[in-house]
Amino acid sequence: MSLDVESLPKHAANYGAHWWRSAVIYQVYPRSFADANGDGMGDLPGITSRLDSLAALGIDAIWLSPFMRSPQKDAGYDVSDYEDVDPLFGTLADFDAMVARAHELGLRILVDLVPNHTSDQHRWFQAALSSAEGSADRAFYHFKDGRGEQGELPPNNWVSMFGGPAWTRITNPDGTPGQWYCHLFDSSQPDLNWENPAVQEAFEGILRFWLDRGVDGFRVDQPHAMGKAVGLPDHPDVERAGAGFIEGEPSPPMWFQESVHPIFRRWRQILDSYPGDRAMCGEAYVLPLSFMALWVRADEFHQTFNFRFLDSEWRPQILFNSINESFEAFDAVGAPSTWVLSNHDIIRHATRMGGVVGRPTASDGIGPNDPQPERELGLRRARAATLFMLALPGSSYLYQGEELGLPEHTTLADEFRQDPTFYRTAGKRVGRDGCRVPLPWESGAGAANGFNTTGKSWLPQPEIYAEYARDRQEGVVGSTLELYKHALKVRKELQIGEGSFEWVPEFVSENSLGFRNGEILVIHNFGHEPIELPAGEVIASSLTGMSSGHPLVKDQTVWLKLS
Ligand code: NOJ
């Protein structure tokens, strides 16, 4: 373990800066948040009806996963109309009502924009299918002739993130086999051709459509996939990299191409032309972070998700390195770092951390036949990890349900699975359904614990979810919900998100990590030996019953106001 603390850069405070530099942004996954019409699928009126609890939680903004018109082949990340609400979730009027209520409560709304691919049901793709090869309609996407004598082989060796080839061959209107189209995800998600100015122009219109409706910005899906190398050459190392890339080696032809940056600069100009400090966060899986930082230069994205931190496996050395790399990279371009532990694509951190530490975040999921996590241990560590994260200056992302300490559904039966990953890998990867299960609001209120009044649920909750329901935790000292509320309140009062960062050498070892943010000392104990705390007032602790004078025990985080 090499924890050379002295030579590291320190991060300076940035008080009074733009809201997005320090915001706590809560991800609402509309399918599973709250269901007002009782059909088993969450909806926009359901979200509106529960916004008070989010305001009470103390968050600043909401990122709303897709709710636009979609055949839902990839839970809404397959959009068939970017300027309408899917009837599953309500109407545009419901959307407006939701935004109005959120704004009344002081909450900002970022909507998910999916520009890399559309649904195959989008009118652009349908037009492309019925148009001739080489036509303007086909030029919206990547259509190519196949290789082999009869064009029977895919145009290149790219593979899909969800498994299988990244190409599907179409059948011509006369029944003969036709060209192939590219899809880095499911075959129902054809990739758009971002070299085409018509595509660029169409999306500028879409941005304006939502900005005009009052959204505060966007979370942008897979922006690092939008540019493709000219001619769509083979992936040079598909054996080793699969659908992805190998860090430190030249970027393969489908990931983080230079050609995307002018597009985001243009989008930034559009956002900046609206009043009210609108912001966009890119889901740019670009590593190392010094490369990701290029995406948050002053005239591009405001934020990107910090996947390095997410992948830190809660191991002190990896975490230490990832935090250093974050401040180094993002400070170099004057951007805030973001921090995140859970989202709708990965195993919930209360489950990931319950068992072998180091379980990867990858979207493979946990099924009933896999080793099952230890619930109590996972929750204890998850609470500590969250408290640690929320003390880091920058913007933090929370995923719905983590404030309840919700574990993953790890015993979901195959018959309920919906994630295309499960089907494209013949069940080898169970996929992401386990983290997408509807939320429990009131324990025992119907079969879905208050998710709705009918008890219907597009994914069934595991029985244990009743124990985690919000009403069981509201006002209960020591509950995970109260821990989150308290931490968010103190974070705001002490301007922790806008604060500074500096390691405290005395508490940096293979058994603990400790840093200062202004007057606050934050320490986490990874080891078995209790740690004596310096004099000061304990202002937040991941374990209940903690007060000054007590040593810090294993898997515990504390915030201490130094005296
Ligand atoms: C990332 C999204 O978070 C994920 O849920 C989706 O499947 C892929 N992008 C494809 O849109």
Boltz pocket constraint, residues with backbone or C-beta under 6 A from the ligand:
constraints:
  - pocket:
      binder: B
      contacts: [[A, 74], [A, 77], [A, 114], [A, 185], [A, 221], [A, 222], [A, 283], [A, 344], [A, 345]]
      max_distance: 6.0
